[in-house]
């Protein structure tokens, strides 16, 4: 076994150096694979169907990868298309690929894998007790599936079906990042422990390099080890940087769950071959008793207007924590008065985030902070944008003139960098699911279409 896998970048559209890609192509990889999405950026892409990265950025990267694939005549696999892996995200990337092919006279067999889950299917699984919560998952009820846009996360199997049939370009919906890189080696009988560990290592491209960047990595997978090499100038790898990536997006760096089992890196070893290459041995893969597919959902919860301000006055900074709860009670009464009872204050969320006092850690700051100035982010969330904006206007006004007992008369408490200070952020989404579907076959939640391009 001597298989080479090219991961050209950590995310389609993030950009990469063409020189780095050229080095990877020159090495003669057997497959090019690239992730295009994640839940890292929050629920908006899944809820709205709007990709995080622009069409211009994605087209630039996709064009280079399609050209590289054409040169090598090897499969190109892209997963979680459109950031969220929604069906319309797959169609969006497919449309870009067709346009590029027409412009550059490229020809390939295209396979599309869709991962949207209809509410009826999810309700059927729910009724059968086949939707299981993961740790710290929210409590769900049957009607949730009607208002939530849900995708299932695929493993290697739907991708392998297209590889077996000789498809050149595979654009997948929501997929395990690692499945994109593990699919072909796994199909060819590579050691499963090394295969899944290799895939975990390169899922984000050169994010595990020093310094981390958006460029690529090349893996050479052999019977008893794999070598991972960074491709960009000025980039290097160390045993620590490679080992550390098993902790990325994982609470346990030694046991990493996949749909079909768990990667166990407990006895893995990491050895520097040179400044650019690290050799890994000793990983193993433990097959699960039953196959599961993770479910991810998002729903619209309201519309939001934001206000950004700041304060440097020491007295105001000290008084804000006690004044803000009083202000919120005032706003409840103001809402009833202004809207004549047509808006229930309980449907409105007015939130203050005080940056400089431990907001990022949300109350778990280990030592008290004594900031010289604060950044204040105010969010007003309502059932519709017009209401959110209307309420934000008097929230912004009142927040800039909070009563400070130490000062006589009217004082300015917050300074706003923009005029007007109210900025409509638009729809707000939340994640609804962190669950798995159980008792499923590896491909039953997904559907595939194919065409000649």
Secondary structure by P-SEA (a helix, b strand, c coil): cbbbbbbccccccccccaaaaaaaaaacccbbbbbcccccccccccccccccccaaaaaaaaaaaaaaaaaacbbbbbccccccccaaaaaaaaaaaaaaaaaaccccbbbbbbbbbcaaaaaaaaaaccccccccccccccccccccbbbbbbcaaaaaaaaaacccbbbbccccaaaaaaaaaaaacccaaaaaaaaaaccccccccccccccbbbbbbcccbbbbbbccccccccaaaaaaacccccccccccccccbbbbcccbbbbbccccbbbbcbbbbbbccbbbbbbbbbbbcccbbbbbbccccaaaaaaaaaaaaaaaaaaaaaaaaaaccccccccbbbbbbbccccccccccccccccccbbbbbbbbbcccaaaaaaaaaaaaaaaaccccccccccccccccccccccccccbbbbbccccccccccccccbbbbbbcc
